[in-house]
Amino acid sequence: MYQINYNQPVHVHFIGIGGISMSGLAAVLLKRGFTVSGSDARKSPLTQWLTELGAHIMYPQSASNIAEGTDVVVYTAAIHPDNPEYAAAAARNIPMLTRAELLGQLMNNYELPVAVAGTHGKTTTTSMLAHIMMEAELDPTISVGGILHSIGGNVRIGTSEYFLTEACEYTNSFLSLTPKIGIILNIDADHLDFFKDLDDIRHSFRLFAQRIPADGTLIINAAVPDLESLTSGLSCRVVTFGTDSGDYCASDISYNELGYGSFTLKKGEKVLGHFDLSVPGEHNIANAVSALASGDLLGLSADVMAKGLFSFTGTDRRFQKKGEIGGVTIIDDYAHHPTEIRATLHAARKFPCKSVWCVFQPHTYTRTKALFDEFVEALSHADKIVLADIYAARETDTLGISSDDIRRKLNDLGKEAYYFPTFDEIETFLLENCTSGDMLITMGAGDVVKIGEHLLGQ
């Protein structure tokens, strides 16, 4: 595989440079003195930003964009061999890397790379640890899967030996990474359009753990079922965390009137300190404990970690308050898996409100079909549920599943649930039925966020 060496800058071309992840990696290379070119379908704020940093960007994609002197081409999973730039690079035998492979190559240039994996909570936990590391003035380079306002986007380019990133399991992307500290937050059945089943997913997480070197550390949730099968025989050190058990464990947990958690962190029998969060929910206490465990392994003081953790107020689309209309608080959340939905609705219960409305947009037919009963159970924790059509993403409807199926099942359970095929109908219904003091959560990984924004006139 082609090796990216910071001491030997070369010309890197990105096919689809305008994506949030690709643009961040391109910016890191630009700051390191690499020549960066790329293509995309159209101009965007991200491509304009890269142009200002010195990238040469072309629209649209074309074989002629692969210039003479291009040393390596980077592409995403959405790019296939019939793409004109991919085909041109392959015909000329130019080395090619996937986005995940490039991320792994970048990490290899840092002495202390940290990767956060797990089915849920990666963006939040990466962001928590980012705040902790910045408070400690470690000057890390950061790549996060959402917009983190404290770094002005999804990437921060530092000058130290620390590199912090999310590690996504989809298409086994995280198997291109070799972190010194690897975190596994949880393992659930998801991305079943790629993985065969939960055992297949667990196998991939085991392979991820095996990529941590002997002088590194795996930080893993003590609540993961059959933990021994994931950790036995690893060459690296294994550390567990949790809210009920683990080498690092939260105790004396309490919540304020906004649902923000506070807890005492213990390392074995030793009390490390007391920590307050500025984000709601029990799931975020577990996320915080994993970030604090990592910070402790990096030698950071409890006081510094407490300040960094408290300064984190969330990322876009993670229980993000969008505003209020007519006394109704509108929240948006990216949750699109039953475990995430359940955690978000439990967090909502910590807030003083009359009724919790959940407007849910299922994400992909495969996930909806495979986890149908789990979706019904998770959504039942809301007082009132409104279903939007399934967001197809990369799929076509061949499975005979619909959002109205979820609605019917919820009604059978005695829940107040509704289905409407258009956003306009949903917005009209909500305006007529939500009352002052209610909380309205738009939920899903698609474009359901638009419903709350339209209601607020955004």
Salt bridges, closest charged atoms under 4 A:
GLU68 OE2 - ARG92 NH2 3.78
GLU85 OE1 - HIS13 NE2 2.79
ASP139 OD1 - ARG156 NH1 2.91
GLU169 OE1 - LYS122 NZ 3.43
GLU169 OE2 - HIS191 NE2 3.70
ASP188 OD2 - HIS120 NE2 2.71
ASP190 OD1 - ARG367 NE 2.51
ASP193 OD2 - ARG394 NE 2.55
ASP200 OD2 - LYS196 NZ 3.89
ASP215 OD2 - LYS180 NZ 3.66
ASP226 OD2 - ARG202 NH2 3.83
ASP276 OD1 - HIS274 NE2 3.32
ASP296 OD2 - LYS267 NZ 3.12
ASP316 OD1 - HIS149 NE2 2.71
GLU324 OE2 - LYS321 NZ 3.09
ASP332 OD2 - ARG317 NE 2.49
GLU340 OE2 - HIS120 ND1 2.90
GLU340 OE1 - HIS336 ND1 3.50
GLU377 OE1 - ARG342 NH2 2.96
GLU377 OE2 - HIS381 NE2 2.80
ASP383 OD1 - ARG349 NH2 3.03
ASP404 OD1 - ARG407 NE 2.91
ASP404 OD2 - ARG408 NH1 2.97
ASP405 OD1 - ARG408 NH2 2.29
GLU427 OE2 - HIS454 ND1 2.93
ASP447 OD2 - LYS450 NZ 3.83
GLU453 OE2 - LYS322 NZ 2.93
